[in-house]
Amino acid sequence: MRRYTPARFTDVKLTGAFWRERLDTVLARTVPSQHRQLAAHGILESLKLPKPVPPVSIPPNRHNFTTQIFWDSDVGKWIEVASYALAHKRDAEIEAQIDAVVEDLAKAQLPDGYLNCWYIQRELENRWTNLRDNHELYNAGHLLEGAIAYYQATGRRRFLDIMERYLDHIAETFGTGPGQKRGYPGHPEIELALVKLYHLTGDKRRLDLAAYFVNERGAKPNYFDIEAEARGDDHYWAGTHEYSQSHKPVREQDKAVGHAVRAMYLYTAMADLAAELDDAALKRACERLWEDITTKRMYVTAGVGPSAHNEGFTKDYDLPNDTAYAETCASVALILWAQRMLNLDLEGKYADTLELALFNGALTGLSRDGEHYFYDNPLESDGSHTRWAWHPCPCCTMNASRLIASVSGYFYATSADSLIVHLYGGTETTLDVAGTRVGVMEESDYPWSGAVSITLTPEAETEFGLKLRIPGWARGARAKVNGEEIDVAANTVNGYLGIRRRWAKGDRVELDLPMRPERVYANPQVSADFGRVALRRGPLVYCLEQADNPGIPVRQTRLPRNSEVRALARNDLFDGATLLTAEGKAIDDDGWQRALYRTEPPRERPATLTAIPYFLWNNRGPGPMQVWIAEEV
Amino acid sequence: MRRYTPARFTDVKLTGAFWRERLDTVLARTVPSQHRQLAAHGILESLKLPKPVPPVSIPPNRHNFTTQIFWDSDVGKWIEVASYALAHKRDAEIEAQIDAVVEDLAKAQLPDGYLNCWYIQRELENRWTNLRDNHELYNAGHLLEGAIAYYQATGRRRFLDIMERYLDHIAETFGTGPGQKRGYPGHPEIELALVKLYHLTGDKRRLDLAAYFVNERGAKPNYFDIEAEARGDDHYWAGTHEYSQSHKPVREQDKAVGHAVRAMYLYTAMADLAAELDDAALKRACERLWEDITTKRMYVTAGVGPSAHNEGFTKDYDLPNDTAYAETCASVALILWAQRMLNLDLEGKYADTLELALFNGALTGLSRDGEHYFYDNPLESDGSHTRWAWHPCPCCTMNASRLIASVSGYFYATSADSLIVHLYGGTETTLDVAGTRVGVMEESDYPWSGAVSITLTPEAETEFGLKLRIPGWARGARAKVNGEEIDVAANTVNGYLGIRRRWAKGDRVELDLPMRPERVYANPQVSADFGRVALRRGPLVYCLEQADNPGIPVRQTRLPRNSEVRALARNDLFDGATLLTAEGKAIDDDGWQRALYRTEPPRERPATLTAIPYFLWNNRGPGPMQVWIAEEV
């Protein structure tokens, strides 16, 4: 069922200024600083076994749960990021750092293959007794992704071999056979890691294990109840099997519920398996869930999971702005899922959401300096929400960095006879298309400009389809092939402009994706956004941040509907950014004399409003911010 | 320091239709139905000791805490309500029901005076080890209020004697003396009950105990930490001493924090003690906290405590509408506090808030049929919020009914030489004023009309001040004495119109409080209400409820600022109600084709909007509702 294969990020070079800057920052600053943080917080030390058991450093929460229990995953994710860095540029110091960790993991691994540093050190007798909460399989998944990335970057097998042994143990432990536990992860992750491994090695057993975990999920009686009873547990979380998407079998699921990151990882694995196993029911479930989220449960920034309470989904159209949780990890994982959906069907809606999540939901998570992060991403702040250098649950830090370090992997795909361009931004690559090596050079100042130029260099003149994504926001897009205009509307199917011809060296396609500043309205059922408007230009959602609006209380503004919104290029800001500006009104607090309510309307005055891309906010110190601006009709 | 003494509710007869209906409903339906509910839920049975210990009926929550632990308080509150009913009209059946409960309590009481049915039955060894969470003193307070009310209604001492013995035990157990525990209640309540008892008996020891509990609160080291450590507890709630307002000594407190009902009960007791003990520092603390709440932390309905998370306060101007907790009990307790503040100073701001809380925050809690309740009171609902017949934590049920059963006690007060009228609504009373018995007959259709006529009948012609509250909303109020107009503005101080003269039999004061429909705006810092308007007429806040607006999505409407809001008397609705109506716009969902976001503005159409008093909503089945309407400027 897989029809499209993404180009590997190692095959695509970023040349455009926008992504080059982000990538360079991650390689130069984020990867080393994350290693320092792992060391400083005792996470690297926690792998060195055996040793006297130190006290728990992250105090357990009210459920007697400490996030320290998934430190292994942080290590796995860092190795993944660091390996992506190596794939861009070999670096002996980073390799030595990874090797040291791998050495510790090798020593920690038990003779039977088991490898979880928390359990081995603290409560080995309890291993595999709480899949619901304690993230053993989730940790294994992230370690596996790290091992795969390291192998791909360096060709060194040691970590991969360790993980293969661990996977043998896991495959022995779980399954439907006699004596096996019919368990599956409380937090999905290992499933998609196993598919990755299958792609790497072709070992079908790994794909089977992923399929087992996905298929078993939600079977009755619920496994998490069974193991909770065996533990004498309180059933607190078990009372909400929706939290872990184990409330019903995955093929029957049609509402996005529970913990958002778990949901996104699960759906990613489901889409992976639908492709690998030609599973139409699984694909349909993915489509239903996609439809549910993108039509009822997603922020305009592609943030998902509005509530801090369950780190997840609530109810349709419940998208509060100031309390939006919209975890960075969830948007990163939405990108993973969208990419898998694009492997199944070339539908612009998947790529539009992928791009929206990339530039807004996910990119926002990493600061300009590459060393500060957002975990949750509200769309409105009174100024108290600010980036942090580390977190008791540092999952988002390395999800942002591993995404950026591998972002070039989301730009291109190929099918049997086509070359597909999903994203734009200045890249160079050479890919096999229809049996020929085809050089591709894309020049663009995207996302600041929608002008894109693509030059193809096939080794030999070859016929194939070039499919260029026409983003949903790009109304009136135009295209030329070797200077000759082609009819975009007539040749676009599901958001992709198809140009089939015999391509020769030096053929040039120019694309003009109009980036007009636009007003976006939410469905009236989203009461948080009612009477409000968001600003967007191209793939970027904008916000009013205090720093650009001195003297204006940014959350107390009104934008008349007839006020023109203009783009404003600001080369002095960060590495150059296009802002938006419009004449609006500011509502003042003065004259209230401390009153909370009064019968006289608030006073207002003219004010020039300036909006900055949402992903750039809070890089100039804390301050109020708002995405949805009250509109004056 | 006490300057004003409220007239007892037993001395004031309600004759106006509005309150008469509510009172009759409570007496005829609520009191008996609450007894049935207490029986049906095993709460009455739980007092019958000793017996085999039955399983806990209310499942413990995730903190292993069951609300069943404060069943004693429910019994105490029901006896209080039922006694108030008896004070209106003796009833042998109710008396027998109360006597049966008192008999059970007498049997349950231990030889040392201790009386808590949960602990006696289940874990006597743990008594007085968790004042923070387990409500022993809170329960004692409500039992005491019940005992006082029953004694006042019937003259029977038995329950009061039981409680006096229990109080002796409590006074022995807690205090600063050698061998005493320096504890105080996690949930204040007993403090104000003790002041009530002091008023009844004059026993200064009870006042001293109340003062001890209030003064000890927040002393360092924190008592709740000490007892938690002794229990080996997790410190979860202890981590937030603000939750129980024990984060600092009460005289240093200046922000309303933590659990809202606890806060209100505490502040009520503080105001009580400020009056009784001439404690200026305590009074100042009350004034600071009052200012904090009413200028930054109170809904337009006088609901307080926006968050379900802590059932309490969050941060300034954080007043979300759809998730507003605004517990009924908290508004009831705000009324108690406001009344105590009025004992100290005759300030219209206290009475305005008292009235606002009465007609909106509190009255909303009880259904028209007198047998259904709101616990939390959002100001916006998608239709899922609805009244319930009982609750695992039924505190609000009897707080609403005891308030209504004694509401006539909030209408009048006297000082050395004045008669004060705080509220209007049709009443008759005879009070001692300046040494003379003065008959007072007030006629009014309040709150539907602001026309009030008061006829005084002093036994002998006497000079005294009549102080009539001029509500803050009543702009352009007019008054006549025996047909002769007097200058209201010139004679009004702090919201009270003072008329000092020699009053003779039959003197008649007419008051005209203009009840124009008004628009109310929230301080622009309340982002939830930004760009929105609420409607008010007299003391009533209005809302759009689906039932009155067929075909209009009430949460998707806009009210132009220049649209006239008209009063609309509807005799066919309930027992007659004044609605508000205005021409506005309705925004339709259609044309969205399931889109969550789009660039085209939502379509709108003209729509006549009809608003109903907030306290009446959800008496015609579930449906969407909204207080703050988007305004079109």
Interface residues (C-beta under 8 A of the other chain):
Chain A: R62 H63 N64 D234 Y236 T294 T295 K296 M298 V300 P320 D322 T323 E380 D382 E518 R519 V520 Y521 A522 N523 P524 Q525 V526 S527 F530 G531 R532 A534 P553 R555 Q556 R558 R561 I587 D588 D589 W592 R594 A595 L596 Y597 R598 T599 E600 P601 P602 A630 E632 V633
Chain B: R62 H63 N64 D234 Y236 T294 T295 K296 M298 V300 P320 D322 T323 E380 D382 E518 R519 V520 Y521 A522 N523 P524 Q525 V526 S527 F530 G531 R532 A534 P553 R555 Q556 R558 R561 I587 D588 D589 W592 R594 A595 L596 Y597 R598 T599 E600 P601 P602 A630 E632 V633
